[in-house]
């Protein structure tokens, strides 16, 4: 199967390069690697150090006067650097690297601003493009626990389908029947 890798915030260029090298050496040459940086960098609720990390990086680099904008730009800058290092390591086989930009499912404004930041030559001097846009909405957080000890694979999947249908209906404002 193709490989999707998400590297942790704060890793340095050498770590990214070594990860790309390891993947290139060990992944079937007919398969692709989807390269993504960090998770929930936009989330300031709870304990998500990656969001604070990128804000601090962006402010220190003076990427923008607003600290949150600076953080968004710092994230995109680092993501573009990861893509660059992966493409360098996969030289001659760059079609195997898929540049993934992650964002929040419920906030299209955020994703639009990430994409806008990619066109900033300070943030993304090589002008690299996202080839995949990844959002990971949380679904059915309690689909199994609601069923208790009697949960089966079939009942969990049925409960998940019901939860998804309700979530889509609420989000779209439309009534959906299946």
C-alpha positions as CSV (number, residue, x, y, z in Angstrom):
1,X,0.0,0.0,0.0
2,X,1.0,3.6,-0.5
3,X,2.5,5.1,2.7
4,X,1.0,8.2,4.5
5,X,3.5,9.7,6.9
6,X,2.9,12.5,9.3
7,X,6.1,13.9,10.9
8,X,5.9,15.5,14.3
9,X,6.2,19.2,14.7
10,X,9.7,20.4,15.7
11,X,11.7,17.8,13.8
12,X,14.7,19.3,12.0
13,X,15.8,19.0,8.4
14,X,18.0,16.1,9.1
15,X,15.2,14.1,10.6
16,X,13.0,14.8,7.6
17,X,15.8,13.9,5.2
18,X,16.5,10.7,7.0
19,X,12.8,9.8,7.1
20,X,12.6,10.4,3.4
21,X,15.7,8.3,2.8
22,X,14.4,5.4,4.9
23,X,11.1,5.5,3.1
24,X,12.7,5.6,-0.4
25,X,15.0,2.7,0.5
26,X,12.2,0.5,1.9
27,X,9.0,1.4,0.2
28,X,8.2,-0.6,-3.0
29,X,9.3,1.7,-5.9
30,X,5.8,1.3,-7.4
31,X,4.2,3.0,-4.4
32,X,3.8,6.6,-3.3
33,X,4.5,8.4,0.0
34,X,2.0,11.0,1.2
35,X,4.1,13.6,3.1
36,X,2.3,15.5,5.8
37,X,3.6,17.6,8.8
38,X,2.1,17.4,12.2
39,X,-1.5,17.2,13.4
40,X,-4.0,19.7,14.5
41,X,-1.6,22.6,14.4
42,X,-4.6,24.9,14.4
43,X,-6.0,23.6,17.7
44,X,-5.4,25.8,20.7
45,X,-7.9,23.9,22.9
46,X,-6.5,21.4,25.4
47,X,-2.9,20.3,25.2
48,X,-1.7,20.7,21.6
49,X,1.9,21.9,21.8
50,X,2.2,22.0,18.0
51,X,-0.2,25.0,17.7
52,X,1.9,27.0,20.2
53,X,5.1,25.8,18.6
54,X,4.2,27.2,15.2
55,X,2.8,30.5,16.7
56,X,6.1,30.9,18.5
57,X,8.1,30.1,15.3
58,X,6.0,32.5,13.3
59,X,6.3,35.3,15.8
60,X,10.1,34.8,16.1
61,X,10.5,34.9,12.4
62,X,8.2,38.0,12.1
63,X,6.1,36.3,9.4
64,X,3.1,38.4,10.3
65,X,2.0,41.0,12.9
66,X,-0.9,38.8,14.1
67,X,0.5,35.9,16.1
68,X,-2.1,33.4,14.8
69,X,-1.4,34.4,11.2
70,X,2.3,34.1,11.9
71,X,1.7,30.6,13.3
72,X,-0.3,29.6,10.2
73,X,2.5,30.9,7.9
74,X,5.2,29.2,10.0
75,X,3.3,25.9,9.7
76,X,3.0,26.2,5.9
77,X,6.7,27.2,5.7
78,X,7.8,24.1,7.5
79,X,5.4,21.9,5.6
80,X,6.8,23.3,2.3
81,X,10.3,22.6,3.6
82,X,9.3,19.0,4.3
83,X,8.0,18.6,0.8
84,X,11.2,20.1,-0.6
85,X,13.4,17.6,1.4
86,X,11.3,14.6,0.4
87,X,11.4,15.6,-3.3
88,X,15.2,16.1,-3.1
89,X,15.6,12.6,-1.6
90,X,13.3,11.1,-4.2
91,X,15.1,12.9,-7.0
92,X,14.2,11.4,-10.3
93,X,11.1,9.8,-8.7
94,X,9.3,12.9,-7.4
95,X,6.0,11.5,-8.8
96,X,6.2,9.1,-5.9
97,X,5.9,12.0,-3.4
98,X,2.5,13.5,-2.7
99,X,2.5,16.8,-1.0
100,X,-0.2,16.8,1.7
101,X,-1.5,19.9,3.4
102,X,-3.6,19.2,6.4
103,X,-6.3,21.5,7.8
104,X,-9.4,21.5,9.8
105,X,-12.6,20.0,8.3
106,X,-15.0,22.4,10.0
107,X,-13.1,25.5,9.1
108,X,-12.6,26.2,5.4
109,X,-11.3,29.7,6.1
110,X,-8.2,28.1,7.8
111,X,-7.5,25.9,4.8
112,X,-7.9,28.8,2.4
113,X,-5.4,30.8,4.4
114,X,-2.9,27.9,4.4
115,X,-3.2,27.7,0.6
116,X,-2.8,31.4,0.3
117,X,0.4,31.2,2.4
118,X,1.8,28.8,-0.1
119,X,1.9,31.6,-2.7
120,X,4.0,33.7,-0.4
121,X,7.7,33.6,-1.6
122,X,9.0,34.1,2.0
123,X,7.0,31.2,3.3
124,X,7.4,28.9,0.2
125,X,10.4,30.2,-1.9
126,X,10.3,27.2,-4.3
127,X,6.6,27.7,-4.9
128,X,5.7,24.1,-4.1
129,X,2.1,23.1,-4.3
130,X,-0.1,20.9,-2.2
131,X,-1.2,17.9,-4.1
132,X,-3.6,16.6,-1.5
133,X,-5.7,18.4,1.0
134,X,-6.3,16.4,4.2
135,X,-9.0,17.0,6.7
136,X,-9.9,14.6,9.4
137,X,-13.2,15.3,11.0
138,X,-13.9,13.4,14.2
139,X,-16.8,11.1,13.8
140,X,-18.7,8.9,16.1
141,X,-16.6,9.4,19.2
142,X,-18.9,7.2,21.2
143,X,-20.2,4.8,18.6
144,X,-18.7,1.8,20.4
145,X,-18.9,3.0,24.0
146,X,-22.6,3.8,23.7
147,X,-23.2,0.1,23.0
148,X,-21.4,-1.1,26.1
149,X,-20.2,-4.7,26.5
150,X,-22.6,-6.0,23.9
151,X,-20.8,-4.1,21.1
152,X,-20.1,-6.2,18.0
153,X,-18.4,-5.1,14.8
154,X,-21.8,-5.0,13.0
155,X,-23.5,-2.9,15.8
156,X,-20.5,-0.5,15.9
157,X,-20.7,0.0,12.1
158,X,-24.5,0.5,12.2
159,X,-24.1,3.0,15.0
160,X,-21.4,4.8,13.1
161,X,-23.5,5.0,9.9
162,X,-26.4,6.5,12.0
163,X,-24.0,9.0,13.6
164,X,-22.5,10.0,10.2
165,X,-26.0,10.4,8.7
166,X,-27.1,12.6,11.6
167,X,-23.8,14.7,11.5
168,X,-24.1,15.3,7.7
169,X,-27.8,16.2,8.1
170,X,-27.1,18.7,10.8
171,X,-24.0,20.2,9.0
172,X,-25.8,20.6,5.7
173,X,-29.1,21.7,7.1
174,X,-30.7,19.1,4.8
175,X,-32.7,16.1,5.7
176,X,-31.0,13.0,4.4
177,X,-32.5,9.5,4.1
178,X,-30.6,6.4,3.3
